[in-house]
Amino acid sequence: MILTAAAATKRRTYSELASADDAHFVVLAVEVAGRWSDEALDFLRKLATARARSASKPLQQPSLIPI
């Protein structure tokens, strides 16, 4: 897969960042046609979860309005 190869290239290019103990190196790879890497999707899901937890309690409740 092209995204996997691109991520491996970035990790080699920025090896000092990829191996850092105090940070997590994430490659946000997206193909032109809209395909996202598994790592990018996982990272964005974690960001969304963290953001939702920081919202006020009423906003964390499921919406009763049909979408």
N, C-alpha and C positions, 0 to 999 in steps of 0.2 A: 504494500500500500504506500502511496506517495507520502501521505501524512506521517507515517511511521519513519520513513527515510528522512524526511525533512526534520523531524524532531531529533533523530539521532545525530544529524549534521549540526543542529543547534547545540546539542549537549556537548559535542566534541569541540565546537568553536568556543563555547563559553564554559569550558570544563571547570574553571575556578568558581563560577557561580553555581553550576549544577552540583558540585560536591560540597558546597557551603553547609556548615552545621546549623547556622542561625537563620537560614532561609530555605524556601522550597522553590526550585526552579520549575516553572510551568511553561510549556510551549503551547500557545494558543493557535493551533493550526486549523485553517479553514480552507477548503477547496473553493474554487470559483463557482462551481455548481451548487454550493451550499452545504457540502458534507463537512462535518466537524469531527475532529479527532476525539477519541474516547477521553483522553486527558483533558481536553478543553471542555467537554460536556460535564465531566465530573467536577472540574474547578468551578464552572458557572453554577452548577447545582448547589455546591457548597456555599458559594457567595449568596445565592438566593435564599438558602436556608438560614444563613447567619443574618441576613437583612430582615427576613420575616420575624426572626426571634427578637430583633431589636425594636420592632414596631410595638405600638401600644396594644394592650390585650384585646380591645374591641376589633382592631384591625386584623388580629390573628385568627379571629373566628371565621369559619366558612361562610361564604356569602349565601344568603337565602334567595337571592334574586337569580333566576335562571339566566344563563348567558347564551 
